[in-house]
């Protein structure tokens, strides 16, 4: 039976988690040089000042204004910062920086919104069930942590003189892993969550079992070195490797190579978060789904389905499933490159403690992994009544499931049921891949 003491303790824990999530977004904005908030580092996205207001407006609109019915103190900002954009092949935003409000006014709005949210947590017992049981607070926490990740890849595209780098931690030395495939025996993959789970996003429900035939999967993500072979073989110039839409997209791009690769007189370099380096051949390549699909055709293989990735990552030879690839232990730094410990992908195989039961490396962290599965609802899907468009707006056949996690993915979103998704022609996120075959 849930006691009053348990409820208070849970709220205290959630308040602490919300404060920690706030520190993640705060530290990202603190990296910016003066004036950078009005930059638009990615053409398809809002200027950075939108995100400064959005993470606070979301919490305000969700909890004090939405669940508790508090009157608005700035309805214009409530609307301005409510929703981002997700343009598909065109329709890029083009408003001037002067259309956005001064930074000082946004920060004052943020201060008042945070205070209102904190006061609202003290009155959770008066509100809708979703606030009383902690669901809305969990949504606020994970939504903010998602933006701590998306903000990182937005900032990644800024010139280095627009950022102030923090102290950087070197990754552990990598293992020398040969490129090979691992046989995964036929078995079951239990996708999704049961309705008795404490929290999950609407697209994670309902739990269901998929029978997965035997297949082989790459031991590691495809590396920069492996993808360089495709580029040198004329992969970007050969129409046969590309689907029609993918070919049309890549033909319009100004450079025929992965987005963060830079050609210099002495070879290829990589644009990292805070500096450029010679292309690290042993790190996973970061590419769009279009490029991953072209590489797969060139290699005579294919991308895994969501169920195949799940089976390889969480399955075991004896048929049961683990909470994480390495077992039941909560995620720690030794298990992989995630939870804000790093900024860029590390060399593949750097975290042997994170290997799966089948000995496969880096299935969680070091880069989200593309699958061939179109993002859609599981049977039993019910949209959140307080956030109906979170998933359903993207059930359009133009977004694809990604699994795993990146260096900037929070530990709470490494649960095996979590599903990320992106468009196939979006090259900016930390998205990697590995291949399968029968």
ChimeraX attribute file (.defattr): number of C-alpha atoms within 10 A of each C-alpha:
attribute: neighborCount
match mode: 1-to-1
recipient: residues
	/A:1	4
	/A:2	6
	/A:3	8
	/A:4	9
	/A:5	8
	/A:6	11
	/A:7	15
	/A:8	12
	/A:9	12
	/A:10	14
	/A:11	18
	/A:12	14
	/A:13	12
	/A:14	17
	/A:15	17
	/A:16	12
	/A:17	16
	/A:18	20
	/A:19	13
	/A:20	14
	/A:21	21
	/A:22	18
	/A:23	13
	/A:24	18
	/A:25	21
	/A:26	13
	/A:27	12
	/A:28	17
	/A:29	20
	/A:30	13
	/A:31	15
	/A:32	18
	/A:33	13
	/A:34	10
	/A:35	9
	/A:36	20
	/A:37	19
	/A:38	19
	/A:39	15
	/A:40	21
	/A:41	19
	/A:42	17
	/A:43	12
	/A:44	18
	/A:45	18
	/A:46	21
	/A:47	23
	/A:48	20
	/A:49	21
	/A:50	21
	/A:51	23
	/A:52	21
	/A:53	23
	/A:54	24
	/A:55	25
	/A:56	26
	/A:57	23
	/A:58	21
	/A:59	24
	/A:60	27
	/A:61	21
	/A:62	21
	/A:63	26
	/A:64	24
	/A:65	21
	/A:66	15
	/A:67	21
	/A:68	17
	/A:69	12
	/A:70	14
	/A:71	10
	/A:72	14
	/A:73	12
	/A:74	11
	/A:75	9
	/A:76	10
	/A:77	18
	/A:78	21
	/A:79	13
	/A:80	15
	/A:81	20
	/A:82	19
	/A:83	14
	/A:84	12
	/A:85	10
	/A:86	14
	/A:87	13
	/A:88	14
	/A:89	11
	/A:90	8
	/A:91	9
	/A:92	15
	/A:93	14
	/A:94	12
	/A:95	10
	/A:96	9
	/A:97	14
	/A:98	8
	/A:99	7
	/A:100	14
	/A:101	14
	/A:102	12
	/A:103	15
	/A:104	9
	/A:105	12
	/A:106	19
	/A:107	14
	/A:108	11
	/A:109	18
	/A:110	20
	/A:111	12
	/A:112	14
	/A:113	26
	/A:114	17
	/A:115	11
	/A:116	17
	/A:117	19
	/A:118	16
	/A:119	12
	/A:120	21
	/A:121	20
	/A:122	12
	/A:123	13
	/A:124	21
	/A:125	13
	/A:126	12
	/A:127	18
	/A:128	14
	/A:129	13
	/A:130	18
	/A:131	21
	/A:132	18
	/A:133	18
	/A:134	19
	/A:135	16
	/A:136	21
	/A:137	24
	/A:138	21
	/A:139	19
	/A:140	21
	/A:141	22
	/A:142	20
	/A:143	15
	/A:144	22
	/A:145	27
	/A:146	20
	/A:147	20
	/A:148	26
	/A:149	23
	/A:150	18
	/A:151	19
	/A:152	21
	/A:153	20
	/A:154	20
	/A:155	24
	/A:156	23
	/A:157	18
	/A:158	18
	/A:159	14
	/A:160	18
	/A:161	12
	/A:162	17
	/A:163	20
	/A:164	13
	/A:165	14
	/A:166	10
	/A:167	6
	/A:168	10
	/A:169	9
	/A:170	9
	/A:171	16
	/A:172	13
	/A:173	12
	/A:174	15
	/A:175	13
	/A:176	11
	/A:177	13
	/A:178	8
	/A:179	12
	/A:180	10
	/A:181	17
	/A:182	16
	/A:183	16
	/A:184	20
	/A:185	18
	/A:186	15
	/A:187	19
	/A:188	21
	/A:189	24
	/A:190	19
	/A:191	21
	/A:192	21
	/A:193	21
	/A:194	14
	/A:195	12
	/A:196	6
	/A:197	8
	/A:198	11
	/A:199	16
	/A:200	20
	/A:201	19
	/A:202	22
	/A:203	25
	/A:204	23
	/A:205	22
	/A:206	17
	/A:207	15
	/A:208	15
	/A:209	11
	/A:210	13
	/A:211	13
	/A:212	17
	/A:213	13
	/A:214	14
	/A:215	17
	/A:216	18
	/A:217	24
	/A:218	18
	/A:219	25
	/A:220	23
	/A:221	28
	/A:222	22
	/A:223	21
	/A:224	22
	/A:225	16
	/A:226	17
	/A:227	22
	/A:228	18
	/A:229	12
	/A:230	17
	/A:231	16
	/A:232	9
	/A:233	12
	/A:234	12
	/A:235	21
	/A:236	21
	/A:237	14
	/A:238	12
	/A:239	15
	/A:240	13
	/A:241	20
	/A:242	24
	/A:243	14
	/A:244	10
	/A:245	12
	/A:246	19
	/A:247	19
	/A:248	12
	/A:249	15
	/A:250	18
	/A:251	14
	/A:252	9
	/A:253	10
	/A:254	8
	/A:255	13
	/A:256	15
	/A:257	18
	/A:258	19
	/A:259	18
	/A:260	19
	/A:261	21
	/A:262	17
	/A:263	14
	/A:264	9
	/A:265	5
	/A:266	7
	/A:267	9
	/A:268	14
	/A:269	16
	/A:270	18
	/A:271	19
	/A:272	17
	/A:273	20
	/A:274	21
	/A:275	12
	/A:276	14
	/A:277	13
	/A:278	15
	/A:279	21
	/A:280	17
	/A:281	15
	/A:282	20
	/A:283	23
	/A:284	28
	/A:285	28
	/A:286	29
	/A:287	27
	/A:288	24
	/A:289	27
	/A:290	21
	/A:291	23
	/A:292	27
	/A:293	25
	/A:294	23
	/A:295	25
	/A:296	20
	/A:297	15
	/A:298	17
	/A:299	12
	/A:300	12
	/A:301	16
	/A:302	21
	/A:303	24
	/A:304	23
	/A:305	18
	/A:306	22
	/A:307	19
	/A:308	27
	/A:309	23
	/A:310	23
	/A:311	28
	/A:312	26
	/A:313	29
	/A:314	23
	/A:315	27
	/A:316	20
	/A:317	12
	/A:318	8
	/A:319	14
	/A:320	12
	/A:321	21
	/A:322	17
	/A:323	16
	/A:324	24
	/A:325	30
	/A:326	24
	/A:327	18
	/A:328	10
	/A:329	11
	/A:330	13
	/A:331	20
	/A:332	14
	/A:333	15
	/A:334	13
	/A:335	22
	/A:336	28
	/A:337	30
	/A:338	27
	/A:339	22
	/A:340	17
	/A:341	18
	/A:342	20
	/A:343	22
	/A:344	23
	/A:345	23
	/A:346	25
	/A:347	24
	/A:348	24
	/A:349	25
	/A:350	23
	/A:351	23
	/A:352	18
	/A:353	17
	/A:354	26
	/A:355	22
	/A:356	22
	/A:357	20
	/A:358	20
	/A:359	15
	/A:360	22
	/A:361	27
	/A:362	30
	/A:363	29
	/A:364	29
	/A:365	27
	/A:366	33
	/A:367	30
	/A:368	24
	/A:369	30
	/A:370	30
	/A:371	27
	/A:372	16
	/A:373	17
	/A:374	19
	/A:375	25
	/A:376	18
	/A:377	18
	/A:378	16
	/A:379	11
	/A:380	13
	/A:381	15
	/A:382	16
	/A:383	17
	/A:384	15
	/A:385	9
	/A:386	13
	/A:387	13
	/A:388	12
	/A:389	12
	/A:390	13
	/A:391	20
	/A:392	18
	/A:393	8
	/A:394	18
	/A:395	14
	/A:396	11
	/A:397	11
	/A:398	14
	/A:399	20
	/A:400	23
	/A:401	20
	/A:402	27
	/A:403	27
	/A:404	29
	/A:405	30
	/A:406	28
	/A:407	24
	/A:408	28
	/A:409	26
	/A:410	22
	/A:411	17
	/A:412	13
	/A:413	18
	/A:414	22
	/A:415	16
	/A:416	22
	/A:417	20
	/A:418	19
	/A:419	20
	/A:420	19
	/A:421	21
	/A:422	21
	/A:423	21
	/A:424	21
	/A:425	19
	/A:426	16
	/A:427	18
	/A:428	18
	/A:429	20
	/A:430	25
	/A:431	25
	/A:432	27
	/A:433	28
	/A:434	25
	/A:435	24
	/A:436	21
	/A:437	15
	/A:438	11
